[in-house]
Amino acid sequence: MATRMLYRHPGKHAIHGDFFDYIIADQANVAALIKDGWWMTTTQALENSNLDATQTDSKKNDTPETDSNQTDSKKNDTPETDSKKKA
């Protein structure tokens, strides 16, 4: 039986400069999968994504969130003074 690769955006696989999920489906199931949000090309998946282009681009460059407790505890640290270093 013939198979077809289908794509969905966003996903976890780096393809064509963005991130997509993909499946390999029997040709007989393609129409039902397209109705379920899968696309025949990465371009179609990107164009029909629930995210707009600005959301997608910003997610690529996001830095991981830090634990706010860690940040707060560092704010409370007092810097060493010369008198502490000599002791």
Contact map, one row per residue, 1 for C-alpha under 8 A:
111000000000000000000000011000000000000000000000000000000000000000000000000000000000000
111100000000000000000000011000000000000000000000000000000000000000000000000000000000000
111110000000000000000001111000000000000000000000000000000000000000000000000000000000000
011111000000000000000001111001000000000000000000000000000000000000000000000000000000000
001111100000000000000111100000000000000100000000000000000000000000000000000000000000000
000111110000000000000111100000000000011110000000000000000000000000000000000000000000000
000011111000000000011110000000000000011111001000000000000000000000000000000000000000000
000001111110000000011100000000000000111001001100100000000000000000000000000000000000000
000000111110000000111000000000000000000001001100110000000000000000000000000000000000000
000000011111000000111000000000000000000000000100101000000000000000000000000000000000000
000000011111100000111000000000000000000000000000000000000000000000000000000000000000000
000000000111110000111000000000000000000000000000000000000000000000000000000000000000000
000000000011111000111000000000000000000000000000000000000000000000000000000000000000000
000000000001111111110000000000000000000000000000000000000000000000000000000000000000000
000000000000111111110000000000000000000001000000000000000000000000000000000000000000000
000000000000011111100000000000000000000001000000000000000000000000000000000000000000000
000000000000011111100000000000000000000000000000000000000000000000000000000000000000000
000000000000011111110000000000000000000000000000000000000000000000000000000000000000000
000000001111111111111000000000000000000000000000000000000000000000000000000000000000000
000000111111111001111100000000000000000001000000000000000000000000000000000000000000000
000000111111100000111110000000000000000000000000000000000000000000000000000000000000000
000011110000000000011111000000000000000000000000000000000000000000000000000000000000000
000011100000000000001111100000000000000000000000000000000000000000000000000000000000000
001111000000000000000111110000000000000000000000000000000000000000000000000000000000000
001111000000000000000011111011000000000000000000000000000000000000000000000000000000000
111100000000000000000001111111000000000000000000000000000000000000000000000000000000000
111100000000000000000000111111000000000000000000000000000000000000000000000000000000000
000000000000000000000000011111100000000000000000000000000000000000000000000000000000000
000000000000000000000000111111111000000000000000000000000000000000000000000000000000000
000100000000000000000000111111111100000000000000000000000000000000000000000000000000000
000000000000000000000000000111111110000000000000000000000000000000000000000000000000000
000000000000000000000000000011111111000000000000000000000000000000000000000000000000000
000000000000000000000000000011111111110000000000000000000000000000000000000000000000000
000000000000000000000000000001111111111100000000000000000000000000000000000000000000000
000000000000000000000000000000111111110000000000000000000000000000000000000000000000000
000000000000000000000000000000011111110000000000000000000000000000000000000000000000000
000000010000000000000000000000001111111000000000000000000000000000000000000000000000000
000001110000000000000000000000001111111100001000000000000000000000000000000000000000000
000001110000000000000000000000000100111111011000000000000000000000000000000000000000000
000011100000000000000000000000000100011111011000000000000000000000000000000000000000000
000001100000000000000000000000000000001111111000000000000000000000000000000000000000000
000000111000001100010000000000000000001111111100000000000000000000000000000000000000000
000000000000000000000000000000000000000011111110000000000000000000000000000000000000000
000000000000000000000000000000000000001111111111000000000000000000000000000000000000000
000000111000000000000000000000000000011111111111100000000000000000000000000000000000000
000000011100000000000000000000000000000001111111100000000000000000000000000000000000000
000000000000000000000000000000000000000000111111100000000000000000000000000000000000000
000000000000000000000000000000000000000000011111110000000000000000000000000000000000000
000000011100000000000000000000000000000000001111111100000000000000000000000000000000000
000000001000000000000000000000000000000000000001111100000000000000000000000000000000000
000000000100000000000000000000000000000000000000111110110000000000000000000000000000000
000000000000000000000000000000000000000000000000111111110000000000000000000000000000000
000000000000000000000000000000000000000000000000001111111000000000000000000000000000000
000000000000000000000000000000000000000000000000000111111100000000000000000000000000000
000000000000000000000000000000000000000000000000001111111110000000000000000000000000000
000000000000000000000000000000000000000000000000001111111111000000000000000000000000000
000000000000000000000000000000000000000000000000000011111111100000000000000000000000000
000000000000000000000000000000000000000000000000000001111111110000000000000000000000000
000000000000000000000000000000000000000000000000000000111111110000000000000000000000000
000000000000000000000000000000000000000000000000000000011111110000000000000000000000000
000000000000000000000000000000000000000000000000000000001111111000000000000000000000000
000000000000000000000000000000000000000000000000000000000111111100000000000000000000000
000000000000000000000000000000000000000000000000000000000000111110000000000000000000000
000000000000000000000000000000000000000000000000000000000000011111000000000000000000000
000000000000000000000000000000000000000000000000000000000000001111100000000000000000000
000000000000000000000000000000000000000000000000000000000000000111110110000000000000000
000000000000000000000000000000000000000000000000000000000000000011111110000000000000000
000000000000000000000000000000000000000000000000000000000000000001111111000000000000000
000000000000000000000000000000000000000000000000000000000000000000111111100000000000000
000000000000000000000000000000000000000000000000000000000000000001111111110000000000000
000000000000000000000000000000000000000000000000000000000000000001111111111000000000000
000000000000000000000000000000000000000000000000000000000000000000011111111100000000000
000000000000000000000000000000000000000000000000000000000000000000001111111110000000000
000000000000000000000000000000000000000000000000000000000000000000000111111110000000000
000000000000000000000000000000000000000000000000000000000000000000000011111110000000000
000000000000000000000000000000000000000000000000000000000000000000000001111111000000000
000000000000000000000000000000000000000000000000000000000000000000000000111111100000000
000000000000000000000000000000000000000000000000000000000000000000000000000111110000000
000000000000000000000000000000000000000000000000000000000000000000000000000011111000000
000000000000000000000000000000000000000000000000000000000000000000000000000001111101100
000000000000000000000000000000000000000000000000000000000000000000000000000000111111100
000000000000000000000000000000000000000000000000000000000000000000000000000000011111110
000000000000000000000000000000000000000000000000000000000000000000000000000000001111111
000000000000000000000000000000000000000000000000000000000000000000000000000000011111111
000000000000000000000000000000000000000000000000000000000000000000000000000000011111111
000000000000000000000000000000000000000000000000000000000000000000000000000000000111111
000000000000000000000000000000000000000000000000000000000000000000000000000000000011111
